Amino acid sequence: MTVARNLFRTLAVAAALLVAAAPTQAQGFLDRGNGKFLAPFKQVIAPAGDSTVRVRADDREVALGTAVSPTGLVLTKASELKGKVSVRLRDGTEYDATIVGVHKPTDLALLSIDATLKPVEFADSKKAPVGNWLAASGPASDPVGIGIVSVATRRLRGEDATLYENKNKGYLGVGLRNDDEQAGARVTFLSPTGPAIKAGLRENDLIYEISGKEVSGEKNLRETLEEYQPGDSVTLRVKRGESDLKIKVTLVSSSKINRGELQNHLGGDLSGRRTGFPSILQTDMVIEPKNCGGPVVDLDGKVLGVAIARAGRVETWVLPSEEIRPVLKELKEGKHRPVSSSVSSSK
């Protein structure tokens, strides 16, 4: 058993004794943000912490990064890289970053900076059973999150497996389908609390244009909405029977029309891209979206993957090492070069 495990075992025993003797004091001690509770995890994350960097885009902190080569290569969360990208090391030095490649299914991007780094070594995540403690390293000595494995590494299904580029985008509050005879998106459902119904949209309306952009179908309309944020207004061109209408709609967040999403957001912001990954390791860690992209370790300090998304109020998803290794190899070989205009190099 490692020193870290011994420390944590001692902490657990002390916590149990405190709960029995003084429940009120124990509540504060067991708070995962409590310094005494965090202390054993500092040693656990120390090696991975040396490989963790801060990623910035247009002078904003957008993600963490994981060093994967001594020659300045860093993995991070691709969907956050909008504008000029830079990497800040633990000592405060900052470097312009070149985006070498982007792998959309895993939401990983490989960055290159002109610096020498300490790379991580990835260990299999499938050996981490439910209930095991995990910690996510950050740019400082404290972990950015601690928690347990709540669901073992698994493939995603259903809605979770569907790739939405940005679930924090603006929403109309409608159900849609393709029309068999005309280009556009046919309205099949209107949320009773959504902005579309308030603006006058009706079931069976055909949306064929949004703010001057032609809508070719349901998927195309959803992709167009990726460009807008809650609070933005759009003008829809709509066919209703023989009539041609213009309807202005102010978009809202999904939490305004989805009670489940609202409950999720109550604990803080969620990652914009939080679905569509090949597989994930699920934890109950609470990690801010800007702190995704860094290494997640077990109590032995083994890196099981990177925190890829805050998916719920007390739910963070880890992209497991088993998914990362083959993608990293391809990225280093020059595959998956960035093509999206929203993900650009700073050089």
N, C-alpha and C positions, 0 to 999 in steps of 0.2 A: 504494500500500500504506500502510495506517495506521501510526501510531507503535506501536500495540499489536502489530500483526503483525510489525513490525521487531524489537520487544523479544522476542517469542516465538520468532522465527527465530534470534535471537542465543542465546537460552536453549537451543534445540534443538541448535544447533551445539556449544555448550559441553557439553551433556549427551553428545553423541556422542563428543567428544574425551575426556571423562572416562571413558566406558564403555571406550574403547580403552586408556586409560592405567592406570586403576585401577577395575576392575569392582566391587570391594567398596564403595568410596566412592561410586561411581555409584548403587548400589542405594538408599542413603539419600537421595541428591540427587533421584532420580527418584520418590521417594515423593510422592504427590499432596498429602500433608499438610505437606510440607517448606516452610518459609517462603520459601526461594529459588525453589522451583518455583512457588509461589503468587504471587510478586511481580508478574509481568506481568499476571496476571488481575485484580489489584486495580484497575488502570487500566481494564481492559475492563468490569468490572461497576460502576464508579463512577457513571455516569449512572443506571443502573437501580437501584442501591443507594439513591439519593435517593428512589426511588418504592416502596421495600420497607418494610413495617411488620410488627410482631409482633402476631399475633392470639391472644387469651387467652379462655378460657371457664371460668367458675367459678374464676378466679384460677390457672389452669394454662395454660402455653404449649402450644397445640394445633396451630398452623399459622403460616405467613407470609401476608402479604397483598400485593397489587399495586395501587397507586393508579391509578385510571383516570379521575379527574376532579379538577380543582382545587377543587371544592366538597365534598370529603370523601368521595368514593365509592371503595370498595376491593373488589376481587375476592379471594376466598379459597376454601378447600376446604370445601364445605358439610357433609359428613358428620362433621366434627370439632366442629361448633358445637352443643354440648349445655350448656344452662344460660345464665347471664348472660355476654354477650359484650362484650369491650372490645378496643381497639386501642392499642398502644403505639408511639409514633414513635421515631425514632433518638435524639432528644434526651432520651428517657425520659418525656416527657409521655404520659399515658394518658387515653383518652376512652371513655365508654360508647358502644356501637355499636348501631344499629338494623339489623335484617336486613330489607333492602328486598325481596329476592327470592331464590328458590332454583331452580336448573335441575338437576333430578335426573340426566338423561343425562350431563351433563358434570361433575357434582359441583361446580358453581360456585355460590357465594352472593355476592350484592352487599350490602355493608355501607355504612352511612352514619354518619359522625362529624362533629362540629362543629369542623372544622379545615380549613385550606388545605393542599392537597397538590400534589405535582408528578406529573402523570400520565405513564404510559409511552406510547410509540407502538409498536404491534404491526407487525412485518414478517413476510412470508410465510416459513413454515418449510420449504416444499417446495424452496426454493433451497439448503438446507443438505445437501450430499452426505455420504454415509457416510465416516467418518474425520475429519470436521471437528471442531475443538475447540469445546466449549461450557462455559459457567460459569453457576452459579446464584447470584444475589445474596442477601444476608441482611441482618439488621439492623445488622451491623458492616461494617468495610471489607473483611474477608476474604470470599471466596466460601464458601457453605455446601457447595458441591460443584463439581468440575470433571470433565470426561470428554469422550468423543467420541460422535458420532452413530454408534450401532451398527446401527440399522435406520432407514431414511428414513421420513418420515411415511406412515402406512398405515392402512387400515381394519382393525378387529379382527374376528376370526372365532372360531367355536367357543366353548370355555370362557372365553377372554379377553373375548369379546363379551357374555357373560352377566353381568347386573348383580347382584352380591351386595353388599348393603348393608354387611356387615361380615364379612370373611373371618377376622377374629380372634375371631369369636364361639365359643360352645361348640358342640361337635360330639357327636352320638350314635354316629357310625360305622356308619351304615346306608344302604342304597339304598332308595328309596321309589317308589311309584306310586300313582295314584288307584285306588280300587276302583270297579268298574262298578255295583255295587248298593248300597253302603253309604257313608256319609260317613266320612271318615278317610283315613289314609295306610297303605297296605299295605307291609310290609317285604319287599323282594325280595333283599336282600343284607346280610350282616353282616360288617364288617371283623374279621378274626381277632384284631386287637390293639385293637379299639375297646371303649368302655365298655358299649355295649348288649349285646353278646354275653356280657360278664362279668357283667352284671346279670341275665341269664336270658332276654333277648328272643330270639325264634326267627324264622326265615324264615317268611313268610306271616302273621305276627301283624298285626292291624289296630289301629293306634294311633288312638284317637278323642278323646283328651283329654290335655293336658299341663299339669300343675300347675293344674288347675281351669279351663283354657281349652279350649273345644271345638275340635277339629281338623276342618276341613271337607275337607281334601285335602292332597296332598303339598306344594303351594306354600305353603299356609297354615301347615303345620307348620314349614317352613323359615323363614318370616317370623317365627313365634313364637320360634324359636331365636335370632333376631337380638337379642332382649332379654337374652340370657344370656351370661355369660362362662365361659371355662374354669375349672373348680373349682366352679361352681354345681351344685346338685343339683335334679333335677326328678322329679316323680312322673307316670308314664305310666299312663293307663287303656287297657287292651289287651283286645281280643277274640281268643281263641284257640279256634277251633271253637265249642263251646257254653259255654266258660268265660269269665268276666270277671275280669281280673287287674289288680292294682296293682303296678307295677314302678318302683322308685326307681333313677335313674341319675345318676351324677356325670359331668358333661360334661368333655370334654378339648379341647385345641387341635387343629387339623387336623394340626399337625406330629407329634402323637403317633400318628396313624394313616395319615399320608401321607408316604412317604419323600422325595418330591420337595419337599414343603413344608418338611420338616425341613431339607433341604440349603439351601433358600432362607433359612430363619430363622437359620442359623448365622452369617451376617454381621450380625445385628442385627434389630431389629423391622421389620416390614413394615407398610405402610398398611392400615388396616382395609378401606377401600373401594379396591380396586386392580383392578377389572375393570369391564366394561360401558361404556367410553367409546366415543364414535363413531369417533374416530381418535386416534392418538398418534404422537409422535416418540420413538423409543427410544434411550436413552443408557446408557453404563456408569457413570454417576455413582452415588456412594453418598451418598444424602441421607436423613437421619433423617425419619421421618414428620412430626414437628412442624415441619420446615423445608420441607414442601411448601406450595404456594400462592404462592410468589414467582416473579419473572421469571427466565427462562433466556435467555441472550444468546450470540451468536456472537462471534468475535474482533473484529468491528467494533462491538460493543456493541449490535447490533440485537436487539430482544426478539422471539424466535421463538415464545414461548408462556409458560406457567407450569408449574412442576413440579407435577404433579397426584397422583402416587403413587409410593412406593417399592414396586416390584412384585416384586423379587427380590434375591438377595444382592448382585449387582452390576448392578442393572437399575432405572433410574428412568424413569418415563414422563412425557413432557411433553405437555400439552394444547396443540395447535398454534394459532397465531393465527387460522388459517382457520376453526377451530371457535369460537374465542372471540368474534370480531367480531360475528357475527349474534346470538349469545346475549346479549352485553353490550348491544346495542341494545335487545333485547326487555326485558331487566331494567331498563334505564333508563326504558323506556316504562311500567313498572309491571306488566309481565306476570310470571308465575311467582311470585306472592306466596307466602310460606311457609305451609304448612298443617300440616306435621308437628308434633306436640307436642314432639318431641325437638329441633326447631330453632326457638327462640323469641327474640323481641326482648328486649333488656335495658331497654327503656323502656316 
